[in-house]
């Protein structure tokens, strides 16, 4: 089971000097994603599957070209 996400959503956002709306949104997205991935991992384990999160780096390393548009 694979989920594809932008790399910036797979790492905790860097804390700025002041909390901006953008920072709060990035933190919320990251927390939501990590919770979802934890549940997906448990489901995959239960089914005997593997779960991975892929980013644009993963796709590039696999030779898959991204189309921007």
Backbone atoms as SQL, in Angstrom:
CREATE TABLE atoms (id INTEGER PRIMARY KEY, chain TEXT, resi INTEGER, resn TEXT, atom TEXT, x REAL, y REAL, z REAL);
INSERT INTO atoms VALUES
  (1, 'A', 1, 'UNK', 'N', 0.858, -1.150, 0.000),
  (2, 'A', 1, 'UNK', 'CA', 0.000, 0.000, 0.000),
  (3, 'A', 1, 'UNK', 'C', 0.913, 1.223, 0.000),
  (4, 'A', 2, 'UNK', 'N', 0.638, 2.162, -0.911),
  (5, 'A', 2, 'UNK', 'CA', 1.500, 3.341, -1.070),
  (6, 'A', 2, 'UNK', 'C', 0.668, 4.610, -1.031),
  (7, 'A', 3, 'UNK', 'N', 1.182, 5.599, -0.342),
  (8, 'A', 3, 'UNK', 'CA', 0.598, 6.938, -0.407),
  (9, 'A', 3, 'UNK', 'C', 1.675, 7.864, -0.952),
  (10, 'A', 4, 'UNK', 'N', 1.301, 8.694, -1.909),
  (11, 'A', 4, 'UNK', 'CA', 2.237, 9.634, -2.501),
  (12, 'A', 4, 'UNK', 'C', 1.912, 11.034, -1.976),
  (13, 'A', 5, 'UNK', 'N', 2.937, 11.675, -1.420),
  (14, 'A', 5, 'UNK', 'CA', 2.771, 13.005, -0.830),
  (15, 'A', 5, 'UNK', 'C', 3.939, 13.897, -1.239),
  (16, 'A', 6, 'UNK', 'N', 3.716, 15.205, -1.289),
  (17, 'A', 6, 'UNK', 'CA', 4.849, 16.108, -1.498),
  (18, 'A', 6, 'UNK', 'C', 5.827, 15.957, -0.328),
  (19, 'A', 7, 'UNK', 'N', 7.108, 16.020, -0.620),
  (20, 'A', 7, 'UNK', 'CA', 8.130, 15.835, 0.411),
  (21, 'A', 7, 'UNK', 'C', 7.935, 16.785, 1.587),
  (22, 'A', 8, 'UNK', 'N', 7.515, 18.027, 1.290),
  (23, 'A', 8, 'UNK', 'CA', 7.370, 19.017, 2.367),
  (24, 'A', 8, 'UNK', 'C', 6.291, 18.624, 3.374),
  (25, 'A', 9, 'UNK', 'N', 5.363, 17.743, 2.990),
  (26, 'A', 9, 'UNK', 'CA', 4.318, 17.299, 3.914),
  (27, 'A', 9, 'UNK', 'C', 4.731, 16.075, 4.727),
  (28, 'A', 10, 'UNK', 'N', 5.948, 15.548, 4.470),
  (29, 'A', 10, 'UNK', 'CA', 6.389, 14.346, 5.174),
  (30, 'A', 10, 'UNK', 'C', 7.412, 14.632, 6.260),
  (31, 'A', 11, 'UNK', 'N', 7.779, 15.895, 6.413),
  (32, 'A', 11, 'UNK', 'CA', 8.738, 16.292, 7.446),
  (33, 'A', 11, 'UNK', 'C', 8.126, 17.406, 8.288),
  (34, 'A', 12, 'UNK', 'N', 8.470, 17.462, 9.570),
  (35, 'A', 12, 'UNK', 'CA', 7.911, 18.535, 10.409),
  (36, 'A', 12, 'UNK', 'C', 8.351, 19.899, 9.886),
  (37, 'A', 13, 'UNK', 'N', 7.440, 20.866, 9.863),
  (38, 'A', 13, 'UNK', 'CA', 7.818, 22.209, 9.390),
  (39, 'A', 13, 'UNK', 'C', 8.783, 22.869, 10.380),
  (40, 'A', 14, 'UNK', 'N', 9.659, 23.713, 9.827),
  (41, 'A', 14, 'UNK', 'CA', 10.601, 24.455, 10.676),
  (42, 'A', 14, 'UNK', 'C', 9.844, 25.568, 11.377),
  (43, 'A', 15, 'UNK', 'N', 10.112, 25.695, 12.670),
  (44, 'A', 15, 'UNK', 'CA', 9.415, 26.702, 13.467),
  (45, 'A', 15, 'UNK', 'C', 9.972, 28.094, 13.180),
  (46, 'A', 16, 'UNK', 'N', 9.100, 28.995, 12.702),
  (47, 'A', 16, 'UNK', 'CA', 9.560, 30.365, 12.435),
  (48, 'A', 16, 'UNK', 'C', 9.638, 31.170, 13.733),
  (49, 'A', 17, 'UNK', 'N', 10.145, 32.387, 13.632),
  (50, 'A', 17, 'UNK', 'CA', 10.263, 33.239, 14.820),
  (51, 'A', 17, 'UNK', 'C', 8.897, 33.603, 15.388),
  (52, 'A', 18, 'UNK', 'N', 7.896, 33.693, 14.521),
  (53, 'A', 18, 'UNK', 'CA', 6.529, 33.915, 15.011),
  (54, 'A', 18, 'UNK', 'C', 5.587, 32.980, 14.280),
  (55, 'A', 19, 'UNK', 'N', 4.533, 32.597, 14.973),
  (56, 'A', 19, 'UNK', 'CA', 3.581, 31.642, 14.399),
  (57, 'A', 19, 'UNK', 'C', 2.689, 32.340, 13.369),
  (58, 'A', 20, 'UNK', 'N', 2.851, 31.950, 12.138),
  (59, 'A', 20, 'UNK', 'CA', 2.031, 32.501, 11.069),
  (60, 'A', 20, 'UNK', 'C', 0.919, 31.518, 10.730),
  (61, 'A', 21, 'UNK', 'N', -0.049, 31.979, 9.984),
  (62, 'A', 21, 'UNK', 'CA', -1.143, 31.107, 9.553),
  (63, 'A', 21, 'UNK', 'C', -0.587, 29.964, 8.698),
  (64, 'A', 22, 'UNK', 'N', 0.388, 30.285, 7.861),
  (65, 'A', 22, 'UNK', 'CA', 1.002, 29.261, 7.014),
  (66, 'A', 22, 'UNK', 'C', 1.652, 28.171, 7.861),
  (67, 'A', 23, 'UNK', 'N', 2.397, 28.567, 8.888),
  (68, 'A', 23, 'UNK', 'CA', 3.045, 27.607, 9.780),
  (69, 'A', 23, 'UNK', 'C', 2.015, 26.722, 10.472),
  (70, 'A', 24, 'UNK', 'N', 0.957, 27.324, 10.964),
  (71, 'A', 24, 'UNK', 'CA', -0.096, 26.557, 11.642),
  (72, 'A', 24, 'UNK', 'C', -0.722, 25.552, 10.680),
  (73, 'A', 25, 'UNK', 'N', -0.956, 25.964, 9.441),
  (74, 'A', 25, 'UNK', 'CA', -1.506, 25.041, 8.434),
  (75, 'A', 25, 'UNK', 'C', -0.532, 23.903, 8.138),
  (76, 'A', 26, 'UNK', 'N', 0.752, 24.207, 8.046),
  (77, 'A', 26, 'UNK', 'CA', 1.754, 23.175, 7.781),
  (78, 'A', 26, 'UNK', 'C', 1.840, 22.180, 8.930),
  (79, 'A', 27, 'UNK', 'N', 1.783, 22.670, 10.165),
  (80, 'A', 27, 'UNK', 'CA', 1.811, 21.787, 11.333),
  (81, 'A', 27, 'UNK', 'C', 0.568, 20.896, 11.355),
  (82, 'A', 28, 'UNK', 'N', -0.582, 21.486, 11.093),
  (83, 'A', 28, 'UNK', 'CA', -1.834, 20.728, 11.063),
  (84, 'A', 28, 'UNK', 'C', -1.776, 19.629, 10.011),
  (85, 'A', 29, 'UNK', 'N', -1.289, 19.963, 8.832),
  (86, 'A', 29, 'UNK', 'CA', -1.165, 18.977, 7.750),
  (87, 'A', 29, 'UNK', 'C', -0.220, 17.857, 8.153),
  (88, 'A', 30, 'UNK', 'N', 0.918, 18.203, 8.728),
  (89, 'A', 30, 'UNK', 'CA', 1.892, 17.192, 9.134),
  (90, 'A', 30, 'UNK', 'C', 1.312, 16.257, 10.203),
  (91, 'A', 31, 'UNK', 'N', 0.646, 16.812, 11.187),
  (92, 'A', 31, 'UNK', 'CA', 0.055, 15.988, 12.254),
  (93, 'A', 31, 'UNK', 'C', -1.027, 15.075, 11.687),
  (94, 'A', 32, 'UNK', 'N', -1.855, 15.624, 10.806),
  (95, 'A', 32, 'UNK', 'CA', -2.907, 14.833, 10.175),
  (96, 'A', 32, 'UNK', 'C', -2.300, 13.672, 9.378),
  (97, 'A', 33, 'UNK', 'N', -1.259, 13.966, 8.625),
  (98, 'A', 33, 'UNK', 'CA', -0.607, 12.935, 7.824),
  (99, 'A', 33, 'UNK', 'C', 0.011, 11.842, 8.690),
  (100, 'A', 34, 'UNK', 'N', 0.725, 12.230, 9.739),
  (101, 'A', 34, 'UNK', 'CA', 1.366, 11.215, 10.579),
  (102, 'A', 34, 'UNK', 'C', 0.336, 10.332, 11.260),
  (103, 'A', 35, 'UNK', 'N', -0.784, 10.902, 11.666),
  (104, 'A', 35, 'UNK', 'CA', -1.852, 10.099, 12.268),
  (105, 'A', 35, 'UNK', 'C', -2.435, 9.123, 11.242),
  (106, 'A', 36, 'UNK', 'N', -2.624, 9.617, 10.029),
  (107, 'A', 36, 'UNK', 'CA', -3.161, 8.781, 8.960),
  (108, 'A', 36, 'UNK', 'C', -2.187, 7.653, 8.620),
  (109, 'A', 37, 'UNK', 'N', -0.897, 7.964, 8.568),
  (110, 'A', 37, 'UNK', 'CA', 0.096, 6.947, 8.232),
  (111, 'A', 37, 'UNK', 'C', 0.201, 5.889, 9.322),
  (112, 'A', 38, 'UNK', 'N', 0.035, 6.306, 10.559),
  (113, 'A', 38, 'UNK', 'CA', 0.061, 5.339, 11.663),
  (114, 'A', 38, 'UNK', 'C', -1.107, 4.352, 11.523),
  (115, 'A', 39, 'UNK', 'N', -2.288, 4.872, 11.222),
  (116, 'A', 39, 'UNK', 'CA', -3.464, 4.006, 11.035),
  (117, 'A', 39, 'UNK', 'C', -3.280, 3.119, 9.802),
  (118, 'A', 40, 'UNK', 'N', -2.734, 3.669, 8.742),
  (119, 'A', 40, 'UNK', 'CA', -2.503, 2.883, 7.521),
  (120, 'A', 40, 'UNK', 'C', -1.490, 1.772, 7.782),
  (121, 'A', 41, 'UNK', 'N', -0.472, 2.062, 8.569),
  (122, 'A', 41, 'UNK', 'CA', 0.537, 1.053, 8.901),
  (123, 'A', 41, 'UNK', 'C', -0.089, -0.080, 9.719),
  (124, 'A', 42, 'UNK', 'N', -0.931, 0.271, 10.669),
  (125, 'A', 42, 'UNK', 'CA', -1.609, -0.756, 11.471),
  (126, 'A', 42, 'UNK', 'C', -2.509, -1.620, 10.595),
  (127, 'A', 43, 'UNK', 'N', -3.233, -0.997, 9.680),
  (128, 'A', 43, 'UNK', 'CA', -4.109, -1.735, 8.762),
  (129, 'A', 43, 'UNK', 'C', -3.285, -2.659, 7.868),
  (130, 'A', 44, 'UNK', 'N', -2.191, -2.119, 7.325),
  (131, 'A', 44, 'UNK', 'CA', -1.331, -2.933, 6.462),
  (132, 'A', 44, 'UNK', 'C', -0.745, -4.112, 7.237),
  (133, 'A', 45, 'UNK', 'N', -0.291, -3.872, 8.460),
  (134, 'A', 45, 'UNK', 'CA', 0.234, -4.958, 9.293),
  (135, 'A', 45, 'UNK', 'C', -0.823, -6.028, 9.516),
  (136, 'A', 46, 'UNK', 'N', -2.041, -5.597, 9.793),
  (137, 'A', 46, 'UNK', 'CA', -3.153, -6.525, 10.029),
  (138, 'A', 46, 'UNK', 'C', -3.419, -7.397, 8.800),
  (139, 'A', 47, 'UNK', 'N', -3.292, -6.809, 7.621),
  (140, 'A', 47, 'UNK', 'CA', -3.546, -7.520, 6.367),
  (141, 'A', 47, 'UNK', 'C', -2.317, -8.277, 5.850),
  (142, 'A', 48, 'UNK', 'N', -1.163, -8.062, 6.495),
  (143, 'A', 48, 'UNK', 'CA', 0.066, -8.690, 6.029),
  (144, 'A', 48, 'UNK', 'C', 0.677, -7.963, 4.837),
  (145, 'A', 49, 'UNK', 'N', 0.345, -6.696, 4.688),
  (146, 'A', 49, 'UNK', 'CA', 0.848, -5.868, 3.595),
  (147, 'A', 49, 'UNK', 'C', 1.982, -4.987, 4.103),
  (148, 'A', 50, 'UNK', 'N', 2.620, -4.314, 3.163),
  (149, 'A', 50, 'UNK', 'CA', 3.610, -3.287, 3.495),
  (150, 'A', 50, 'UNK', 'C', 2.984, -1.932, 3.177),
  (151, 'A', 51, 'UNK', 'N', 3.345, -0.937, 3.959),
  (152, 'A', 51, 'UNK', 'CA', 2.874, 0.429, 3.728),
  (153, 'A', 51, 'UNK', 'C', 4.073, 1.336, 3.584),
  (154, 'A', 52, 'UNK', 'N', 4.040, 2.196, 2.564),
  (155, 'A', 52, 'UNK', 'CA', 5.114, 3.157, 2.346),
  (156, 'A', 52, 'UNK', 'C', 4.532, 4.499, 1.924),
  (157, 'A', 53, 'UNK', 'N', 5.249, 5.553, 2.309),
  (158, 'A', 53, 'UNK', 'CA', 4.917, 6.901, 1.848),
  (159, 'A', 53, 'UNK', 'C', 5.998, 7.280, 0.841),
  (160, 'A', 54, 'UNK', 'N', 5.565, 7.615, -0.362),
  (161, 'A', 54, 'UNK', 'CA', 6.489, 8.022, -1.421),
  (162, 'A', 54, 'UNK', 'C', 6.379, 9.522, -1.639),
  (163, 'A', 55, 'UNK', 'N', 7.522, 10.131, -1.982),
  (164, 'A', 55, 'UNK', 'CA', 7.552, 11.553, -2.331),
  (165, 'A', 55, 'UNK', 'C', 8.037, 11.678, -3.777),
  (166, 'A', 56, 'UNK', 'N', 8.160, 12.922, -4.227),
  (167, 'A', 56, 'UNK', 'CA', 8.667, 13.145, -5.572),
  (168, 'A', 56, 'UNK', 'C', 10.082, 12.580, -5.736),
  (169, 'A', 57, 'UNK', 'N', 10.847, 12.540, -4.640),
  (170, 'A', 57, 'UNK', 'CA', 12.187, 11.953, -4.698),
  (171, 'A', 57, 'UNK', 'C', 12.109, 10.458, -4.977),
  (172, 'A', 58, 'UNK', 'N', 11.192, 9.778, -4.336),
  (173, 'A', 58, 'UNK', 'CA', 11.004, 8.342, -4.560),
  (174, 'A', 58, 'UNK', 'C', 10.637, 8.072, -6.006),
  (175, 'A', 59, 'UNK', 'N', 9.694, 8.854, -6.524),
  (176, 'A', 59, 'UNK', 'CA', 9.258, 8.658, -7.904),
  (177, 'A', 59, 'UNK', 'C', 10.404, 8.911, -8.881),
  (178, 'A', 60, 'UNK', 'N', 11.192, 9.944, -8.630),
  (179, 'A', 60, 'UNK', 'CA', 12.334, 10.246, -9.487),
  (180, 'A', 60, 'UNK', 'C', 13.339, 9.099, -9.452),
  (181, 'A', 61, 'UNK', 'N', 13.614, 8.572, -8.257),
  (182, 'A', 61, 'UNK', 'CA', 14.560, 7.456, -8.122),
  (183, 'A', 61, 'UNK', 'C', 14.054, 6.198, -8.823),
  (184, 'A', 62, 'UNK', 'N', 12.738, 6.068, -8.952),
  (185, 'A', 62, 'UNK', 'CA', 12.157, 4.922, -9.658),
  (186, 'A', 62, 'UNK', 'C', 12.082, 5.163, -11.166),
  (187, 'A', 63, 'UNK', 'N', 12.494, 6.355, -11.596),
  (188, 'A', 63, 'UNK', 'CA', 12.493, 6.679, -13.014),
  (189, 'A', 63, 'UNK', 'C', 11.148, 7.165, -13.529),
  (190, 'A', 64, 'UNK', 'N', 10.277, 7.572, -12.599),
  (191, 'A', 64, 'UNK', 'CA', 8.961, 8.084, -12.980),
  (192, 'A', 64, 'UNK', 'C', 9.050, 9.604, -13.093),
  (193, 'A', 65, 'UNK', 'N', 8.731, 10.126, -14.247),
  (194, 'A', 65, 'UNK', 'CA', 8.817, 11.573, -14.463),
  (195, 'A', 65, 'UNK', 'C', 7.519, 12.233, -14.024),
  (196, 'A', 66, 'UNK', 'N', 7.670, 13.333, -13.330),
  (197, 'A', 66, 'UNK', 'CA', 6.512, 14.085, -12.873),
  (198, 'A', 66, 'UNK', 'C', 6.115, 15.107, -13.928),
  (199, 'A', 67, 'UNK', 'N', 4.840, 15.222, -14.146),
  (200, 'A', 67, 'UNK', 'CA', 4.313, 16.213, -15.078),
  (201, 'A', 67, 'UNK', 'C', 3.755, 17.354, -14.254),
  (202, 'A', 68, 'UNK', 'N', 4.292, 18.535, -14.446),
  (203, 'A', 68, 'UNK', 'CA', 3.797, 19.699, -13.706),
  (204, 'A', 68, 'UNK', 'C', 2.823, 20.434, -14.581),
  (205, 'A', 69, 'UNK', 'N', 1.728, 20.839, -13.974),
  (206, 'A', 69, 'UNK', 'CA', 0.755, 21.529, -14.808),
  (207, 'A', 69, 'UNK', 'C', -0.269, 22.277, -14.057);
